[in-house]
Amino acid sequence: FSLPASVLSALFGKNNKAVIEVVNSVGSYTLSMKEIDLESLRSKLGAANNTGVDFFITVKTSTQSVETVKASGFDVVSNPVEFLVGVRFDGKTEYLSTFTGYVERTITLKGEVDSTKGAVMNLTEDGFAPVPAVFKDGVAVVKSRTNSTYVVVQGNKTFLDINNGKSWAEGYIEALASKGLIEGKTRELFSPGSLMSRGDFVALISRSLGLVPSG
């Protein structure tokens, strides 16, 4: 999706609550126009007073590797999808990669996903991190404050000291671990009787909200 930035400015001037929605076979992207600071993007391109600036939103299958995710025990159940927003001018491109609020996008699933074990991972240079998501009608609905590449995964995590009814919290622990939100003391042991520190609690909440990388 692409259009002249001047058209976008005119639309925003008429309705500052407007949103732009882009939909294709890979997924969709819904962006509030309040999140788009065109003047700042134009300035970074050196085109502050130029009308020949194009605004674009791209939703496309990514070639980014998911081997790190697979190596951590997750099954990949979608194509990696890259979401890009930016402006182009005179052969240069400036991207809008962070937002003040959560931006909704969807990823088309390749098959059924168990919502109690499914998750969406944000693929980064340092690995991957979960982001808030729900599953319905054959898509993952993702809420994120950044743009990058995302992939839908499904885990099947458990630990020797909680499995088969060894802990009353078995189901909760397995669900959170399968979504990449918590980790055990080791790969095989969770230690369910251990107290959660303040740092552990903050890390869990932050991961659940997609605010910081996991790990």
Backbone as CSV, one residue per row, in Angstrom:
resi,resn,N_x,N_y,N_z,CA_x,CA_y,CA_z,C_x,C_y,C_z
1,PHE,0.846,-1.185,0.000,0.000,0.000,0.000,0.881,1.234,0.000
2,SER,0.612,2.164,-0.900,1.412,3.378,-0.973,0.545,4.520,-1.487
3,LEU,0.794,5.733,-0.974,0.093,6.908,-1.479,0.919,8.136,-1.174
4,PRO,0.699,9.239,-1.911,1.448,10.467,-1.634,1.205,10.952,-0.204
5,ALA,2.271,11.364,0.451,2.138,11.844,1.830,1.206,13.050,1.915
6,SER,1.129,13.825,0.850,0.245,14.993,0.853,-1.219,14.573,0.978
7,VAL,-1.573,13.432,0.374,-2.936,12.919,0.483,-3.212,12.483,1.920
8,LEU,-2.232,11.841,2.531,-2.380,11.407,3.923,-2.589,12.616,4.837
9,SER,-1.824,13.666,4.616,-1.972,14.886,5.423,-3.358,15.479,5.269
10,ALA,-3.876,15.479,4.049,-5.208,16.023,3.794,-6.278,15.191,4.490
11,LEU,-6.125,13.875,4.462,-7.087,13.003,5.135,-7.080,13.236,6.637
12,PHE,-5.879,13.366,7.209,-5.771,13.574,8.645,-6.383,14.913,9.042
13,GLY,-6.228,15.913,8.161,-6.800,17.221,8.457,-8.310,17.195,8.538
14,LYS,-8.932,16.249,7.838,-10.389,16.141,7.846,-10.909,15.249,8.971
15,ASN,-10.092,14.292,9.405,-10.545,13.358,10.433,-9.340,12.836,11.200
16,ASN,-9.049,13.445,12.362,-7.862,13.047,13.110,-8.046,11.738,13.878
17,LYS,-9.212,11.094,13.724,-9.431,9.788,14.337,-9.405,8.664,13.300
18,ALA,-9.012,9.014,12.090,-9.006,8.037,11.005,-7.940,6.972,11.215
19,VAL,-8.176,5.797,10.645,-7.197,4.714,10.655,-6.991,4.229,9.232
20,ILE,-5.845,3.640,8.987,-5.536,3.030,7.699,-5.457,1.526,7.912
21,GLU,-6.154,0.761,7.081,-6.111,-0.696,7.194,-5.638,-1.290,5.877
22,VAL,-4.629,-2.148,5.948,-4.094,-2.850,4.790,-4.321,-4.343,5.004
23,VAL,-4.899,-5.024,4.017,-5.218,-6.449,4.147,-4.733,-7.181,2.898
24,ASN,-4.050,-8.309,3.108,-3.714,-9.195,2.001,-3.722,-10.639,2.495
25,SER,-3.263,-11.575,1.679,-3.339,-12.987,2.043,-2.398,-13.359,3.186
26,VAL,-1.387,-12.538,3.422,-0.404,-12.813,4.480,-0.921,-12.385,5.847
27,GLY,-1.637,-11.264,5.863,-2.144,-10.729,7.117,-2.758,-9.367,6.905
28,SER,-2.818,-8.591,7.969,-3.396,-7.250,7.873,-2.703,-6.322,8.858
29,TYR,-2.951,-5.027,8.678,-2.304,-4.018,9.516,-3.273,-2.846,9.664
30,THR,-3.509,-2.426,10.903,-4.418,-1.314,11.169,-3.672,-0.254,11.962
31,LEU,-3.524,0.928,11.385,-2.715,1.986,11.988,-3.521,3.265,12.140
32,SER,-3.554,3.784,13.367,-4.183,5.078,13.603,-3.315,6.173,13.015
33,MET,-3.930,7.116,12.355,-3.167,8.198,11.741,-2.496,9.089,12.787
34,LYS,-2.967,8.998,14.034,-2.324,9.759,15.110,-0.905,9.264,15.383
35,GLU,-0.618,8.033,14.967,0.706,7.473,15.197,1.722,7.908,14.136
36,ILE,1.253,8.613,13.110,2.122,8.965,11.992,2.548,10.429,12.089
37,ASP,3.809,10.670,12.389,4.358,12.027,12.437,5.045,12.296,11.095
38,LEU,4.244,12.719,10.125,4.765,12.916,8.777,5.836,13.994,8.720
39,GLU,5.653,15.064,9.480,6.616,16.158,9.430,7.991,15.694,9.892
40,SER,8.015,14.868,10.942,9.289,14.353,11.435,9.937,13.432,10.415
41,LEU,9.141,12.555,9.788,9.676,11.644,8.791,10.199,12.410,7.571
42,ARG,9.451,13.419,7.155,9.898,14.236,6.019,11.212,14.941,6.345
43,SER,11.299,15.447,7.576,12.500,16.167,7.982,13.727,15.258,7.957
44,LYS,13.547,14.012,8.405,14.669,13.067,8.410,15.136,12.747,6.991
45,LEU,14.228,12.860,6.026,14.580,12.610,4.632,15.131,13.854,3.941
46,GLY,15.098,14.996,4.646,15.508,16.246,4.010,14.503,16.731,3.008
47,ALA,13.218,16.417,3.256,12.171,16.769,2.298,11.011,17.450,3.010
48,ALA,11.334,18.333,3.956,10.305,18.937,4.798,9.248,19.685,4.007
49,ASN,9.631,20.352,2.936,8.681,21.160,2.166,8.400,20.585,0.786
50,ASN,8.702,19.314,0.604,8.550,18.701,-0.711,7.293,17.849,-0.763
51,THR,6.560,17.931,-1.848,5.315,17.166,-1.985,5.541,15.788,-2.612
52,GLY,6.775,15.505,-3.076,7.033,14.245,-3.760,7.424,13.116,-2.825
53,VAL,6.805,13.079,-1.647,7.103,12.052,-0.653,5.986,11.020,-0.658
54,ASP,6.353,9.737,-0.692,5.363,8.654,-0.677,5.339,7.989,0.693
55,PHE,4.141,7.791,1.229,3.941,7.060,2.482,3.562,5.621,2.125
56,PHE,4.097,4.633,2.884,3.788,3.249,2.548,3.615,2.387,3.799
57,ILE,2.800,1.343,3.646,2.663,0.269,4.635,2.860,-1.039,3.885
58,THR,3.750,-1.884,4.389,4.033,-3.162,3.744,3.759,-4.315,4.704
59,VAL,2.982,-5.286,4.239,2.741,-6.528,4.973,3.165,-7.647,4.047
60,LYS,4.271,-8.323,4.375,4.803,-9.314,3.433,5.462,-10.472,4.175
61,THR,5.529,-11.622,3.497,6.246,-12.773,4.035,7.724,-12.435,4.124
62,SER,8.327,-12.760,5.257,9.732,-12.446,5.491,10.608,-13.660,5.211
63,THR,11.852,-13.401,4.858,12.827,-14.479,4.666,13.679,-14.674,5.919
64,GLN,13.356,-13.967,6.990,14.157,-14.074,8.208,14.098,-15.487,8.776
65,SER,15.221,-15.983,9.235,15.316,-17.346,9.756,14.545,-17.500,11.063
66,VAL,13.914,-18.665,11.228,13.204,-18.978,12.475,13.877,-20.150,13.187
67,GLU,15.116,-20.449,12.828,15.807,-21.593,13.411,16.020,-21.429,14.910
68,THR,16.236,-20.200,15.379,16.408,-19.968,16.815,15.143,-20.327,17.577
69,VAL,14.002,-19.991,16.995,12.718,-20.320,17.614,12.528,-21.833,17.645
70,LYS,12.809,-22.497,16.538,12.661,-23.952,16.475,13.595,-24.644,17.460
71,ALA,14.817,-24.128,17.578,15.796,-24.733,18.477,15.376,-24.621,19.942
72,SER,14.493,-23.691,20.240,14.004,-23.523,21.612,12.789,-24.395,21.896
73,GLY,12.401,-25.234,20.940,11.342,-26.198,21.177,9.961,-25.782,20.725
74,PHE,9.856,-24.701,19.949,8.556,-24.251,19.462,8.302,-24.774,18.049
75,ASP,7.053,-25.118,17.776,6.645,-25.445,16.415,6.197,-24.161,15.720
76,VAL,6.703,-23.898,14.539,6.334,-22.702,13.778,5.076,-23.009,12.984
77,VAL,4.013,-22.211,13.179,2.725,-22.495,12.543,2.244,-21.356,11.650
78,SER,3.162,-20.505,11.232,2.828,-19.483,10.226,4.102,-19.121,9.499
79,ASN,3.959,-18.444,8.374,5.127,-17.845,7.751,5.568,-16.648,8.591
80,PRO,6.870,-16.369,8.656,7.286,-15.111,9.279,6.738,-13.947,8.453
81,VAL,6.190,-12.953,9.118,5.588,-11.812,8.410,6.259,-10.526,8.868
82,GLU,6.662,-9.715,7.902,7.314,-8.439,8.190,6.322,-7.292,7.977
83,PHE,6.286,-6.391,8.954,5.417,-5.218,8.883,6.302,-3.972,8.836
84,LEU,6.095,-3.147,7.802,6.899,-1.945,7.622,6.003,-0.742,7.386
85,VAL,6.374,0.387,7.980,5.690,1.658,7.747,6.770,2.719,7.551
86,GLY,6.601,3.559,6.544,7.604,4.591,6.345,7.278,5.519,5.205
87,VAL,8.260,6.329,4.852,8.121,7.265,3.734,9.348,7.133,2.832
88,ARG,9.134,7.419,1.539,10.212,7.354,0.555,10.322,8.687,-0.174
89,PHE,11.576,9.076,-0.454,11.788,10.316,-1.210,13.184,10.287,-1.822
90,ASP,13.250,10.492,-3.115,14.522,10.661,-3.819,15.485,9.503,-3.529
91,GLY,14.965,8.271,-3.567,15.811,7.104,-3.368,16.141,6.783,-1.924
92,LYS,15.616,7.560,-0.986,15.874,7.335,0.437,14.583,6.891,1.132
93,THR,14.741,6.122,2.198,13.592,5.619,2.948,13.797,5.850,4.433
94,GLU,12.744,6.279,5.106,12.761,6.450,6.555,11.604,5.647,7.131
95,TYR,11.911,4.794,8.131,10.898,3.899,8.687,10.354,4.409,10.019
96,LEU,9.078,4.117,10.245,8.436,4.366,11.531,8.380,3.018,12.233
97,SER,9.176,2.838,13.295,9.325,1.504,13.883,8.764,1.371,15.291
98,THR,8.498,2.479,15.978,7.926,2.412,17.326,6.713,3.336,17.413
99,PHE,5.802,2.995,18.329,4.544,3.732,18.446,4.243,4.062,19.900
100,THR,3.366,5.018,20.100,2.997,5.420,21.463,2.003,4.442,22.083
101,GLY,1.267,3.721,21.251,0.289,2.742,21.733,0.436,1.435,20.981
102,TYR,-0.430,0.475,21.306,-0.394,-0.822,20.632,-1.063,-0.715,19.260
103,VAL,-0.370,-1.203,18.245,-0.874,-1.222,16.875,-1.301,-2.653,16.545
104,GLU,-2.516,-2.784,15.999,-3.035,-4.123,15.705,-2.640,-4.585,14.316
105,ARG,-2.235,-5.841,14.240,-1.986,-6.476,12.963,-2.398,-7.937,13.084
106,THR,-2.634,-8.611,11.967,-2.976,-10.029,12.001,-2.003,-10.811,11.140
107,ILE,-1.865,-12.091,11.477,-1.046,-13.016,10.700,-1.918,-14.212,10.343
108,THR,-1.960,-14.563,9.067,-2.745,-15.704,8.622,-2.069,-17.003,9.056
109,LEU,-2.837,-17.898,9.674,-2.305,-19.154,10.171,-2.270,-20.213,9.069
110,LYS,-1.336,-21.148,9.185,-1.234,-22.237,8.209,-2.063,-23.448,8.629
111,GLY,-2.546,-23.457,9.869,-3.352,-24.572,10.375,-3.955,-24.212,11.712
112,GLU,-4.525,-25.206,12.383,-5.134,-24.978,13.681,-4.066,-24.697,14.742
113,VAL,-4.404,-23.805,15.666,-3.505,-23.472,16.771,-4.258,-23.620,18.080
114,ASP,-3.653,-24.312,19.036,-4.205,-24.423,20.379,-3.943,-23.100,21.092
115,SER,-4.990,-22.330,21.356,-4.813,-20.991,21.927,-4.172,-21.020,23.304
116,THR,-4.247,-22.172,24.008,-3.609,-22.264,25.327,-2.107,-22.471,25.219
117,LYS,-1.630,-22.809,24.034,-0.205,-23.064,23.839,0.399,-22.219,22.723
118,GLY,-0.440,-21.490,22.001,0.039,-20.686,20.883,0.556,-19.337,21.330
119,ALA,1.473,-18.785,20.559,2.046,-17.478,20.858,2.541,-16.844,19.572
120,VAL,2.765,-15.532,19.625,3.389,-14.826,18.512,4.719,-14.279,19.004
121,MET,5.773,-14.559,18.250,7.107,-14.115,18.624,7.589,-12.994,17.715
122,ASN,8.156,-11.987,18.339,8.814,-10.899,17.624,10.261,-11.316,17.396
123,LEU,10.646,-11.470,16.143,12.007,-11.890,15.819,12.928,-10.676,15.820
124,THR,13.960,-10.733,16.640,14.905,-9.625,16.767,16.308,-10.106,16.439
125,GLU,17.254,-9.178,16.401,18.641,-9.540,16.147,19.200,-10.392,17.280
126,ASP,18.643,-10.234,18.472,19.135,-10.968,19.638,18.383,-12.262,19.896
127,GLY,17.385,-12.584,19.096,16.610,-13.797,19.302,15.141,-13.571,19.026
128,PHE,14.309,-13.755,20.042,12.879,-13.566,19.868,12.233,-13.269,21.213
129,ALA,11.053,-12.659,21.162,10.320,-12.300,22.373,8.828,-12.360,22.091
130,PRO,8.013,-12.835,23.061,6.565,-12.914,22.837,5.919,-11.535,22.829
131,VAL,4.834,-11.416,22.075,4.031,-10.198,22.064,2.568,-10.587,22.300
132,PRO,1.748,-9.665,22.822,0.336,-9.984,23.093,-0.397,-10.409,21.818
133,ALA,-1.158,-11.504,21.912,-1.887,-12.011,20.742,-3.046,-12.890,21.183
134,VAL,-4.091,-12.917,20.353,-5.202,-13.850,20.527,-5.427,-14.535,19.188
135,PHE,-6.076,-15.706,19.231,-6.281,-16.497,18.024,-7.764,-16.666,17.749
136,LYS,-8.169,-16.322,16.526,-9.572,-16.483,16.157,-9.721,-16.450,14.645
137,ASP,-10.675,-17.226,14.152,-11.054,-17.210,12.728,-9.866,-17.380,11.784
138,GLY,-8.920,-18.252,12.159,-7.817,-18.556,11.264,-6.697,-17.545,11.214
139,VAL,-6.704,-16.582,12.150,-5.624,-15.597,12.192,-5.161,-15.396,13.628
140,ALA,-3.948,-14.903,13.774,-3.451,-14.424,15.060,-3.587,-12.912,15.058
141,VAL,-4.300,-12.379,16.053,-4.461,-10.932,16.184,-3.404,-10.444,17.165
142,VAL,-2.501,-9.619,16.671,-1.312,-9.223,17.419,-1.405,-7.757,17.817
143,LYS,-1.018,-7.466,19.059,-0.925,-6.089,19.535,0.536,-5.810,19.860
144,SER,1.126,-4.851,19.183,2.538,-4.562,19.415,2.809,-3.079,19.244
145,ARG,3.827,-2.597,19.962,4.207,-1.187,19.875,5.428,-0.985,18.982
146,THR,5.795,-2.030,18.245,6.935,-1.915,17.339,6.597,-2.558,15.996
147,ASN,7.400,-2.262,15.004,7.322,-2.933,13.713,8.573,-3.760,13.519
148,SER,8.399,-4.984,13.098,9.520,-5.845,12.724,8.933,-7.100,12.096
149,THR,9.564,-8.247,12.326,9.075,-9.511,11.792,8.507,-10.364,12.917
150,TYR,7.351,-10.971,12.658,6.667,-11.777,13.666,6.335,-13.149,13.090
151,VAL,6.270,-14.146,13.975,5.910,-15.491,13.546,5.047,-16.141,14.628
152,VAL,4.082,-16.945,14.194,3.207,-17.656,15.133,3.839,-19.007,15.461
153,VAL,3.867,-19.330,16.750,4.459,-20.595,17.190,3.495,-21.292,18.144
154,GLN,3.785,-22.553,18.385,3.032,-23.310,19.389,4.019,-24.153,20.189
155,GLY,3.935,-24.030,21.507,4.832,-24.784,22.372,4.114,-25.959,23.011
156,ASN,4.888,-26.832,23.578,4.331,-27.966,24.324,5.263,-28.242,25.494
157,LYS,5.388,-27.233,26.372,6.377,-27.261,27.432,5.825,-27.877,28.715
158,THR,6.662,-28.647,29.380,6.370,-29.134,30.722,7.697,-29.351,31.443
159,PHE,7.621,-29.710,32.714,8.819,-29.926,33.533,8.612,-31.177,34.378
160,LEU,9.694,-31.862,34.677,9.610,-33.130,35.400,8.952,-32.973,36.764
161,ASP,9.160,-31.824,37.430,8.648,-31.665,38.786,7.227,-31.092,38.848
162,ILE,6.562,-30.929,37.703,5.149,-30.515,37.716,4.270,-31.458,36.901
163,ASN,4.888,-32.243,36.014,4.127,-33.042,35.061,3.317,-34.143,35.747
164,ASN,2.200,-34.506,35.105,1.341,-35.603,35.588,0.828,-35.371,37.012
165,GLY,0.413,-34.130,37.270,-0.229,-33.833,38.542,0.693,-33.618,39.714
166,LYS,1.976,-33.458,39.491,2.912,-33.248,40.606,2.730,-31.880,41.258
167,SER,2.095,-30.960,40.550,1.836,-29.626,41.111,0.430,-29.186,40.747
168,TRP,-0.236,-28.515,41.705,-1.586,-28.000,41.441,-1.562,-26.964,40.314
169,ALA,-0.410,-26.345,40.091,-0.303,-25.275,39.084,0.191,-25.798,37.738
170,GLU,0.170,-27.124,37.560,0.717,-27.711,36.347,0.175,-27.057,35.069
171,GLY,-1.142,-26.951,34.961,-1.750,-26.397,33.748,-1.350,-24.958,33.492
172,TYR,-1.292,-24.130,34.551,-0.921,-22.723,34.395,0.537,-22.588,33.967
173,ILE,1.392,-23.376,34.618,2.821,-23.303,34.305,3.080,-23.752,32.875
174,GLU,2.458,-24.858,32.472,2.657,-25.354,31.117,2.163,-24.368,30.070
175,ALA,1.017,-23.722,30.337,0.485,-22.745,29.379,1.421,-21.548,29.233
176,LEU,1.897,-21.003,30.359,2.782,-19.839,30.302,4.130,-20.185,29.677
177,ALA,4.643,-21.382,30.002,5.922,-21.795,29.417,5.772,-22.051,27.921
178,SER,4.643,-22.625,27.514,4.413,-22.910,26.098,4.288,-21.639,25.270
179,LYS,3.910,-20.536,25.921,3.799,-19.245,25.246,5.086,-18.427,25.352
180,GLY,6.115,-18.989,25.998,7.387,-18.291,26.117,7.405,-17.197,27.158
181,LEU,6.438,-17.221,28.080,6.340,-16.150,29.073,7.117,-16.442,30.341
182,ILE,7.337,-17.719,30.650,8.134,-18.093,31.812,9.108,-19.197,31.423
183,GLU,10.141,-19.346,32.244,11.121,-20.395,32.029,11.316,-21.143,33.340
184,GLY,11.853,-22.341,33.249,12.148,-23.105,34.450,13.500,-22.746,35.032
185,LYS,13.796,-23.333,36.196,15.127,-23.152,36.776,16.177,-23.790,35.870
186,THR,15.786,-24.910,35.240,16.595,-25.564,34.213,15.642,-25.965,33.089
187,ARG,16.138,-26.614,32.059,15.282,-27.081,30.973,14.290,-28.136,31.456
188,GLU,14.671,-28.896,32.492,13.837,-30.010,32.940,13.077,-29.734,34.229
189,LEU,13.512,-28.759,35.033,12.907,-28.514,36.339,12.401,-27.081,36.445
190,PHE,11.188,-26.938,37.001,10.605,-25.613,37.193,10.780,-25.106,38.623
191,SER,10.798,-26.014,39.580,10.863,-25.673,41.001,9.633,-24.870,41.428
192,PRO,8.447,-25.497,41.386,7.193,-24.779,41.648,7.056,-24.262,43.078
193,GLY,7.839,-24.804,44.012,7.745,-24.344,45.394,8.557,-23.105,45.681
194,SER,9.374,-22.676,44.729,10.209,-21.492,44.939,9.366,-20.222,44.922
195,LEU,9.764,-19.250,45.732,9.066,-17.966,45.756,9.447,-17.136,44.527
196,MET,8.493,-16.391,44.002,8.761,-15.502,42.868,9.294,-14.172,43.396
197,SER,10.441,-13.762,42.897,11.015,-12.484,43.310,10.300,-11.332,42.613
198,ARG,10.540,-10.116,43.098,9.954,-8.943,42.442,10.432,-8.836,41.004
199,GLY,11.717,-9.142,40.808,12.262,-9.082,39.452,11.598,-10.084,38.525
200,ASP,11.350,-11.303,39.043,10.677,-12.323,38.239,9.268,-11.873,37.872
201,PHE,8.574,-11.255,38.838,7.200,-10.804,38.591,7.173,-9.696,37.539
202,VAL,8.089,-8.742,37.665,8.157,-7.647,36.694,8.474,-8.195,35.301
203,ALA,9.388,-9.171,35.237,9.747,-9.763,33.943,8.551,-10.467,33.311
204,LEU,7.760,-11.185,34.134,6.582,-11.882,33.618,5.560,-10.905,33.056
205,ILE,5.283,-9.838,33.797,4.310,-8.833,33.330,4.813,-8.150,32.068
206,SER,6.093,-7.803,32.037,6.658,-7.118,30.881,6.610,-7.998,29.629
207,ARG,6.928,-9.287,29.800,6.845,-10.186,28.658,5.420,-10.330,28.182
208,SER,4.474,-10.427,29.121,3.062,-10.582,28.757,2.567,-9.395,27.945
209,LEU,3.088,-8.204,28.241,2.662,-6.985,27.546,3.531,-6.682,26.335
210,GLY,4.542,-7.513,26.095,5.415,-7.286,24.952,6.272,-6.059,25.081
211,LEU,6.693,-5.732,26.326,7.436,-4.499,26.546,8.946,-4.687,26.499
212,VAL,9.424,-5.886,26.832,10.879,-6.135,26.828,11.127,-7.507,26.255
213,PRO,12.335,-7.742,25.707,12.651,-9.087,25.234,12.647,-10.082,26.367
214,SER,12.306,-11.325,26.069,12.387,-12.369,27.071,13.792,-12.886,27.173
215,GLY,14.060,-13.576,28.296,15.382,-14.164,28.444,16.209,-13.422,29.441
